[in-house]
Amino acid sequence: MDLTPEDFEPWVGRKVRLSTIPEPVEITLASIQRRPALIGIDVRPPFSLFFEAPLEVYLLDNTYEMDCGKGGPHAILITQLQPLPDRRIYQAVFS
């Protein structure tokens, strides 16, 4: 099943749980960014999820089981973006 931005909209502003070792961590789904689909290339309109976390929540660029959206948990690739002075920013890209 292909996930869509609508699957994540109820979670914007809420914490989601990632399965990490030695224990799970929570990060906040801050926003969803939609992009127009490329005709003949994209099966669904591409979108990105942006997450925020305290500085002490350091995630490697990796695939994590995330409990959000419908029918989860879902394995989602998370990458770290340039952190802000007071928090870390992570992104998941769907194309």
N, C-alpha and C positions, 0 to 999 in steps of 0.2 A: 504494500500500500504506500503510495507516495504521499508524504506529508505536505500540507499547504500552510500558508501563513495563518489562515483561519483556525487551524488546529492549535496554534500557539497563542492566539489573541487573548483568551481568558487568563493566560499566565503573565501577561505584561504587568510589571510592577510587583510580581510575587516571586518568592523564592522557589527554586527547583532543586531537587536533590540529585547529586551525581554519585555514582558508585565509584569510590576511590579507596585505595588501600593506605593506611590500615583501617580507616573509617570513612563513611560518606561525608561529603561537604555540601553546603548549600550556597548557591549563587543566585542573584536576582536577574530575571529576564527584564532588561531595561527597555528594549525597543525591537521592533521588526522593521526591516527596510525591504520594500518590494522593488523589483526591477522589471522592466518590460521584457517579455519573452522574445527571443529571436525566432522568427517564423522559419519553420523547417529544421530548426536545431533543437530548441528547448521543448521538452515534453510538457512541462508545466512552467508557469511564470517563476523565474528564479527569485529567491529572497534570502536575506541574512537575518540571523538572530544576534542581538548584542546583549551581553551579560555584564554585570558588574559584581565585584567581590571585594572584600577587605584585602588590604595588602598582604596579610598573612596567609591568604588562600592562594597558593601558587600551584597552577596546573600546567603540566607539560602539554605540548601540542599532541593530542591523542584522541582516540575514540573512547567515549564514556557512555555508560548506560545512564540515561536521564529519565526521570519520572516527571513528565509533563506532556501535554498534548493528549490526543485520544488514542486508546489502544496501546499505551506504553507498558513498560519502559521501552525507550528507543535508544539504539546505539547512534550517537551523534558525535561527529568530529568537531572538536573544539580547538581553536587556535588563540593564542594570546596576542593582543595588540599592544601598542605602546601604553604602558600604565600611566595613570594620572597621579599627581602627588599624593592623593589620599585613597586611591582604589585601583584595582586591576580591572582591565577591560578584556573580555573574551568574545570571540565571534564564531558562529557556525554558519556555513554557506550551503545553501540548497540550490541546485541547478537542474 
